[in-house]
Amino acid sequence: MLVESCIPVIPSTDLEKSLRFWVNGLGLTMDRAMRHDGKLVGCMVHNEHLHFWLNQRAGAPTPPEDYEGVRLYWAPTNIDALRKRLQSLGYVVTELTDRDYGQTEFFVTDDDGYSHCFGVATEKVARV
């Protein structure tokens, strides 16, 4: 195998604030914190399957209007529970939508303005 893993680097304007989404919202663990003059400028967030490096974004604190940044598509183990968890933290989440390509999805925008899509195969969604 030529590549064993990939760790996306996610730029952030305020890492402490970003951890609310990554740790409290998604349940990842933070470690390997790097600080400069006491300010968090980089850290790893992970679980047993996923790893992301959160990094202080260079340049202006606000992105240009046409900036899209990173896009992540997540496959949660329980889409309903995760949607409710993110909602309980104050994030605005879209309704669950069954797509014609066989996925049930919702979207949320994190504190850095990145859009995250969460989706599972429609047949895996518990209907109540």
C-alpha atoms as an extended CHARMM CRD file, in Angstrom:
* protein
*
       128  EXT
         1         1  MET       CA              0.0000000000        0.0000000000        0.0000000000  PROA      1               0.0000000000
         2         2  LEU       CA              1.3970000000        3.3790000000       -0.9720000000  PROA      2               0.0000000000
         3         3  VAL       CA             -0.5860000000        5.4480000000        1.5220000000  PROA      3               0.0000000000
         4         4  GLU       CA             -1.4760000000        4.2880000000        5.0150000000  PROA      4               0.0000000000
         5         5  SER       CA             -3.5180000000        7.2670000000        6.1960000000  PROA      5               0.0000000000
         6         6  CYS       CA             -4.3320000000       10.9120000000        5.6290000000  PROA      6               0.0000000000
         7         7  ILE       CA             -4.7780000000       13.5810000000        8.2740000000  PROA      7               0.0000000000
         8         8  PRO       CA             -6.6650000000       16.6120000000        6.9490000000  PROA      8               0.0000000000
         9         9  VAL       CA             -5.4580000000       19.9840000000        8.2230000000  PROA      9               0.0000000000
        10        10  ILE       CA             -8.4060000000       22.2040000000        9.1440000000  PROA      10              0.0000000000
        11        11  PRO       CA             -7.6070000000       25.9300000000        9.3800000000  PROA      11              0.0000000000
        12        12  SER       CA             -9.3590000000       27.8480000000       12.1400000000  PROA      12              0.0000000000
        13        13  THR       CA             -9.5230000000       31.4530000000       13.2940000000  PROA      13              0.0000000000
        14        14  ASP       CA            -10.1940000000       30.4710000000       16.9270000000  PROA      14              0.0000000000
        15        15  LEU       CA             -9.1110000000       26.9630000000       17.8920000000  PROA      15              0.0000000000
        16        16  GLU       CA            -10.5580000000       27.1240000000       21.4050000000  PROA      16              0.0000000000
        17        17  LYS       CA            -13.9580000000       27.9400000000       19.9140000000  PROA      17              0.0000000000
        18        18  SER       CA            -13.5590000000       25.3000000000       17.1810000000  PROA      18              0.0000000000
        19        19  LEU       CA            -13.0610000000       22.5780000000       19.7910000000  PROA      19              0.0000000000
        20        20  ARG       CA            -16.7150000000       22.9600000000       20.7960000000  PROA      20              0.0000000000
        21        21  PHE       CA            -17.7060000000       21.4250000000       17.4390000000  PROA      21              0.0000000000
        22        22  TRP       CA            -14.9140000000       18.8570000000       17.1440000000  PROA      22              0.0000000000
        23        23  VAL       CA            -14.8280000000       17.6580000000       20.7850000000  PROA      23              0.0000000000
        24        24  ASN       CA            -18.2330000000       18.4810000000       22.2920000000  PROA      24              0.0000000000
        25        25  GLY       CA            -20.2050000000       18.0210000000       19.0610000000  PROA      25              0.0000000000
        26        26  LEU       CA            -18.4550000000       15.0980000000       17.3850000000  PROA      26              0.0000000000
        27        27  GLY       CA            -17.0290000000       13.4610000000       20.4950000000  PROA      27              0.0000000000
        28        28  LEU       CA            -13.4050000000       13.4960000000       19.3230000000  PROA      28              0.0000000000
        29        29  THR       CA            -10.4850000000       13.7030000000       21.7510000000  PROA      29              0.0000000000
        30        30  MET       CA             -8.0180000000       16.5970000000       21.6260000000  PROA      30              0.0000000000
        31        31  ASP       CA             -4.2960000000       16.1540000000       22.2420000000  PROA      31              0.0000000000
        32        32  ARG       CA             -0.8830000000       17.2720000000       20.9680000000  PROA      32              0.0000000000
        33        33  ALA       CA             -1.7720000000       20.8750000000       21.7290000000  PROA      33              0.0000000000
        34        34  MET       CA              0.6970000000       23.4570000000       20.4560000000  PROA      34              0.0000000000
        35        35  ARG       CA              0.6080000000       26.9130000000       22.0210000000  PROA      35              0.0000000000
        36        36  HSD       CA              2.2790000000       30.2010000000       21.1990000000  PROA      36              0.0000000000
        37        37  ASP       CA              2.3030000000       32.8140000000       23.9840000000  PROA      37              0.0000000000
        38        38  GLY       CA             -0.3680000000       30.7410000000       25.7520000000  PROA      38              0.0000000000
        39        39  LYS       CA             -2.7220000000       30.7340000000       22.7420000000  PROA      39              0.0000000000
        40        40  LEU       CA             -3.7040000000       27.4020000000       21.1840000000  PROA      40              0.0000000000
        41        41  VAL       CA             -2.3400000000       27.3990000000       17.6070000000  PROA      41              0.0000000000
        42        42  GLY       CA             -2.5680000000       23.7050000000       16.7180000000  PROA      42              0.0000000000
        43        43  CYS       CA             -3.8840000000       20.4070000000       18.0030000000  PROA      43              0.0000000000
        44        44  MET       CA             -4.9230000000       16.9230000000       16.9700000000  PROA      44              0.0000000000
        45        45  VAL       CA             -8.5380000000       15.8040000000       17.3340000000  PROA      45              0.0000000000
        46        46  HSD       CA             -9.2560000000       12.1300000000       16.8720000000  PROA      46              0.0000000000
        47        47  ASN       CA            -10.9400000000        8.8900000000       17.7810000000  PROA      47              0.0000000000
        48        48  GLU       CA             -9.8350000000        5.3460000000       16.9750000000  PROA      48              0.0000000000
        49        49  HSD       CA            -10.6970000000        5.7900000000       13.2630000000  PROA      49              0.0000000000
        50        50  LEU       CA            -10.3040000000        9.4950000000       12.4550000000  PROA      50              0.0000000000
        51        51  HSD       CA             -7.5750000000       12.0940000000       12.8570000000  PROA      51              0.0000000000
        52        52  PHE       CA             -7.6670000000       15.8230000000       12.0570000000  PROA      52              0.0000000000
        53        53  TRP       CA             -5.1020000000       18.5160000000       12.6970000000  PROA      53              0.0000000000
        54        54  LEU       CA             -6.6680000000       21.8440000000       13.6520000000  PROA      54              0.0000000000
        55        55  ASN       CA             -4.3550000000       24.7070000000       12.8260000000  PROA      55              0.0000000000
        56        56  GLN       CA             -4.4300000000       28.4700000000       13.3680000000  PROA      56              0.0000000000
        57        57  ARG       CA             -5.4390000000       29.9390000000        9.9930000000  PROA      57              0.0000000000
        58        58  ALA       CA             -2.9270000000       32.3190000000        8.4570000000  PROA      58              0.0000000000
        59        59  GLY       CA             -3.9860000000       35.6120000000        6.9390000000  PROA      59              0.0000000000
        60        60  ALA       CA             -7.0910000000       37.6470000000        7.6280000000  PROA      60              0.0000000000
        61        61  PRO       CA             -9.3750000000       36.3980000000       10.4260000000  PROA      61              0.0000000000
        62        62  THR       CA            -12.4000000000       36.4670000000        8.1030000000  PROA      62              0.0000000000
        63        63  PRO       CA            -12.3400000000       34.5240000000        4.8430000000  PROA      63              0.0000000000
        64        64  PRO       CA            -13.2300000000       36.1870000000        1.5180000000  PROA      64              0.0000000000
        65        65  GLU       CA            -16.8830000000       35.9130000000        0.4140000000  PROA      65              0.0000000000
        66        66  ASP       CA            -16.1440000000       33.3010000000       -2.2670000000  PROA      66              0.0000000000
        67        67  TYR       CA            -13.9970000000       31.1550000000        0.0620000000  PROA      67              0.0000000000
        68        68  GLU       CA            -15.2590000000       27.5780000000        0.3160000000  PROA      68              0.0000000000
        69        69  GLY       CA            -12.5400000000       26.0290000000        2.4530000000  PROA      69              0.0000000000
        70        70  VAL       CA            -12.7290000000       22.3400000000        3.2680000000  PROA      70              0.0000000000
        71        71  ARG       CA            -15.8020000000       20.1530000000        2.8790000000  PROA      71              0.0000000000
        72        72  LEU       CA            -16.2330000000       16.9970000000        4.8840000000  PROA      72              0.0000000000
        73        73  TYR       CA            -18.7550000000       14.2020000000        4.4170000000  PROA      73              0.0000000000
        74        74  TRP       CA            -19.2800000000       12.2610000000        7.6370000000  PROA      74              0.0000000000
        75        75  ALA       CA            -20.7510000000        8.7690000000        8.0570000000  PROA      75              0.0000000000
        76        76  PRO       CA            -22.1430000000        8.7110000000       11.6240000000  PROA      76              0.0000000000
        77        77  THR       CA            -23.1070000000        5.5180000000       13.4110000000  PROA      77              0.0000000000
        78        78  ASN       CA            -26.3880000000        7.0960000000       14.5630000000  PROA      78              0.0000000000
        79        79  ILE       CA            -27.4190000000       10.0300000000       12.4010000000  PROA      79              0.0000000000
        80        80  ASP       CA            -30.4250000000       10.9800000000       14.5470000000  PROA      80              0.0000000000
        81        81  ALA       CA            -28.4540000000       11.0340000000       17.8090000000  PROA      81              0.0000000000
        82        82  LEU       CA            -25.6200000000       13.0900000000       16.3170000000  PROA      82              0.0000000000
        83        83  ARG       CA            -28.0490000000       15.5640000000       14.7650000000  PROA      83              0.0000000000
        84        84  LYS       CA            -29.7600000000       16.0340000000       18.1480000000  PROA      84              0.0000000000
        85        85  ARG       CA            -26.4060000000       16.3830000000       19.9210000000  PROA      85              0.0000000000
        86        86  LEU       CA            -25.2710000000       19.1370000000       17.5600000000  PROA      86              0.0000000000
        87        87  GLN       CA            -28.6380000000       20.8670000000       17.9170000000  PROA      87              0.0000000000
        88        88  SER       CA            -28.3660000000       20.7350000000       21.7150000000  PROA      88              0.0000000000
        89        89  LEU       CA            -25.0410000000       22.5760000000       21.4510000000  PROA      89              0.0000000000
        90        90  GLY       CA            -26.7740000000       25.3950000000       19.5700000000  PROA      90              0.0000000000
        91        91  TYR       CA            -25.7690000000       24.5130000000       16.0170000000  PROA      91              0.0000000000
        92        92  VAL       CA            -28.3510000000       25.0970000000       13.3050000000  PROA      92              0.0000000000
        93        93  VAL       CA            -28.7990000000       21.7650000000       11.5470000000  PROA      93              0.0000000000
        94        94  THR       CA            -30.9020000000       21.0830000000        8.4740000000  PROA      94              0.0000000000
        95        95  GLU       CA            -33.7120000000       18.5650000000        8.4280000000  PROA      95              0.0000000000
        96        96  LEU       CA            -32.8760000000       14.9670000000        7.5630000000  PROA      96              0.0000000000
        97        97  THR       CA            -33.4050000000       14.5960000000        3.8250000000  PROA      97              0.0000000000
        98        98  ASP       CA            -33.6640000000       11.3730000000        1.8240000000  PROA      98              0.0000000000
        99        99  ARG       CA            -31.7020000000       11.9510000000       -1.3860000000  PROA      99              0.0000000000
       100       100  ASP       CA            -32.4750000000       10.2500000000       -4.7020000000  PROA      100             0.0000000000
       101       101  TYR       CA            -28.9680000000        8.7360000000       -4.6590000000  PROA      101             0.0000000000
       102       102  GLY       CA            -29.8240000000        6.6090000000       -1.5990000000  PROA      102             0.0000000000
       103       103  GLN       CA            -28.3740000000        8.6820000000        1.2330000000  PROA      103             0.0000000000
       104       104  THR       CA            -30.1640000000       10.3680000000        4.1410000000  PROA      104             0.0000000000
       105       105  GLU       CA            -28.3050000000       13.5360000000        5.0620000000  PROA      105             0.0000000000
       106       106  PHE       CA            -28.2330000000       16.7180000000        7.1070000000  PROA      106             0.0000000000
       107       107  PHE       CA            -25.8830000000       19.7020000000        7.0570000000  PROA      107             0.0000000000
       108       108  VAL       CA            -24.4080000000       21.9110000000        9.7500000000  PROA      108             0.0000000000
       109       109  THR       CA            -22.0100000000       24.8430000000        9.5810000000  PROA      109             0.0000000000
       110       110  ASP       CA            -19.3110000000       24.9700000000       12.2550000000  PROA      110             0.0000000000
       111       111  ASP       CA            -17.9640000000       28.0570000000       14.0270000000  PROA      111             0.0000000000
       112       112  ASP       CA            -15.3210000000       28.5590000000       11.3130000000  PROA      112             0.0000000000
       113       113  GLY       CA            -17.9600000000       28.6210000000        8.5800000000  PROA      113             0.0000000000
       114       114  TYR       CA            -17.2280000000       25.1400000000        7.2050000000  PROA      114             0.0000000000
       115       115  SER       CA            -20.1710000000       23.1280000000        5.9610000000  PROA      115             0.0000000000
       116       116  HSD       CA            -20.3110000000       19.5230000000        7.1410000000  PROA      116             0.0000000000
       117       117  CYS       CA            -22.5920000000       16.9390000000        5.5870000000  PROA      117             0.0000000000
       118       118  PHE       CA            -23.5940000000       13.8820000000        7.6240000000  PROA      118             0.0000000000
       119       119  GLY       CA            -25.0680000000       10.9790000000        5.7260000000  PROA      119             0.0000000000
       120       120  VAL       CA            -25.9180000000        7.3110000000        5.8710000000  PROA      120             0.0000000000
       121       121  ALA       CA            -27.5050000000        4.9030000000        3.4530000000  PROA      121             0.0000000000
       122       122  THR       CA            -31.2430000000        5.5900000000        3.5910000000  PROA      122             0.0000000000
       123       123  GLU       CA            -32.0780000000        1.9780000000        4.4680000000  PROA      123             0.0000000000
       124       124  LYS       CA            -29.9710000000        2.3360000000        7.6580000000  PROA      124             0.0000000000
       125       125  VAL       CA            -32.1050000000        5.1570000000        9.0730000000  PROA      125             0.0000000000
       126       126  ALA       CA            -34.5190000000        4.0550000000       11.7830000000  PROA      126             0.0000000000
       127       127  ARG       CA            -37.9880000000        5.3300000000       10.9090000000  PROA      127             0.0000000000
       128       128  VAL       CA            -40.2830000000        6.1380000000       13.8060000000  PROA      128             0.0000000000
